[in-house]
Amino acid sequence: MGRGTGRGGRRRRGGIPAVTSKKTSPATIAAQALGWTDPVTRAVVPPIHPSSTFVRDPDNRYSSGRIYARADCPGYDQPEAVLTALEGGAAAALFASGSAAASALFLALDPGDHVVIPPVMYWSLRNWLLTFGTRWGLAVQVVDPTDLDAMAAAVVRGRTRLVWVESPANPLWTISDIGALADIAHAAGARLAVDSTVATPVLTRPLTLGADLVMHSATKYLNGHSDVVAGALVTGTEDGFWQRIKTNRAQMGGILGPFEAWLLLRGLRTLFARVPLACRSAQLLAERLAAHPNVLEVLYPGLPGFPGHETARRQMAGGFGAMLSIRVRGGAAAAIATAARVGLWTRATSLGGVESFIEHRSSIEGPGSPVPPDLLRLSVGLEAVEDLIADLSDALDG
Ligand SMILES: *Cc1c(COP(=O)(O)O)cnc(C)c1O
């Protein structure tokens, strides 16, 4: 397939070289998917290789560098190179889902390692960490990452190996100061990993702010069309921890299929068109909904009164994300009834698609969730924003 170059030619494997340099802007890198072309056919779009295995040379070597698709899927090269470039990292790895990416990272730690996680984060991952993670031997501690003093006190040299944050964090959109948290983690010899699913590399590049690893549920904005479940990790350095993560993927087998990797690459190419548009609509929706009499509160980092607004202004460029939540006057029943009355919005879980989703979040998260029962989570898509505002306002009117 299109084996061109990685970043600026550093990881070239032969074939048609890419045209990117360090100066190429991320929007161009995404639109052209690094400009790789297929060296055999000169195709602009890469082929899909479904092969599970690769031929061994008569002299018993594997000169192609590939042995078996669980470890060596050719369809990963280009999307991983694009993600590496977009995040400003050293390497990336695709996974079968965001959850597979995150669990491969946590399982690269050793039993007994202390990890710090936030109270507000993707609920299923928190649940997995507090059940399986604890059973497996991780010492999981929940600490509020917006309280830097509490964080500095919790992170202990020689004991803490990983600080995990999500920013903006689902579904209250809590903003964490990635640079400050990286300093705290590093002062204790720990790594900082950031779930940047909602920010996307369009708005925030955690590695350039000091984080060590970035995780994405590529199911969301990176693919962007609600038709692939996928995940990704990007690392700032290809160190021993990264090798463990790669080994986990190859040995535990949480791999993405070649067709899904191809769809993900196609989605990535429009990332810089989709995300800014959705962010603009989300900002307008947040401002309009704040004035609706049946909305108690709008949770959105782009609103000046939002607690993390100033940090978000520094850390997010070009928008505050396309996710927001509203609290509906009248409690859980009123929130569920509002979601039942929408016409254009789609009642569904997930986020980051071209279509807008509305979801009563506490019904999904269950016990232990920090989510208020009157909260509706909104994923703003690419529809005309006036249509979205009118439909939701009517539903809120009753
Ligand atoms: C969806 C999501 C995940 C989990 O990803 P999957 O691809 O569904 O496994 C993790 N973090 C965030 C912020 C998400 O939105």
The ligand as an SDF file (V2000), in Angstrom:
LIG
                    3D

 15 15  0  0  0  0  0  0  0  0999 V2000
  -16.7730    6.6920   23.5800 C   0  0  0  0  0  0  0  0  0  0  0  0
  -15.6940    7.1350   24.4910 C   0  0  0  0  0  0  0  0  0  0  0  0
  -14.7670    6.2280   25.0030 C   0  0  0  0  0  0  0  0  0  0  0  0
  -14.8340    4.7430   24.7110 C   0  0  0  0  0  0  0  0  0  0  0  0
  -14.5460    4.5080   23.3570 O   0  0  0  0  0  0  0  0  0  0  0  0
  -15.1590    3.2600   22.5210 P   0  0  0  0  0  0  0  0  0  0  0  0
  -14.6320    3.5100   21.1480 O   0  0  0  0  0  0  0  0  0  0  0  0
  -16.6560    3.3550   22.6340 O   0  0  0  0  0  0  0  0  0  0  0  0
  -14.6340    2.0280   23.1590 O   0  0  0  0  0  0  0  0  0  0  0  0
  -13.7600    6.6990   25.8250 C   0  0  0  0  0  0  0  0  0  0  0  0
  -13.6820    8.0160   26.1310 N   0  0  0  0  0  0  0  0  0  0  0  0
  -14.5650    8.9090   25.6570 C   0  0  0  0  0  0  0  0  0  0  0  0
  -14.4280   10.3470   26.0390 C   0  0  0  0  0  0  0  0  0  0  0  0
  -15.6030    8.5020   24.8300 C   0  0  0  0  0  0  0  0  0  0  0  0
  -16.4870    9.3860   24.3860 O   0  0  0  0  0  0  0  0  0  0  0  0
  1  2  1  0
  2  3  1  0
  2 14  2  0
  3  4  1  0
  3 10  2  0
  4  5  1  0
  5  6  1  0
  6  7  2  0
  6  8  1  0
  6  9  1  0
 10 11  1  0
 11 12  2  0
 12 13  1  0
 12 14  1  0
 14 15  1  0
M  END
$$$$
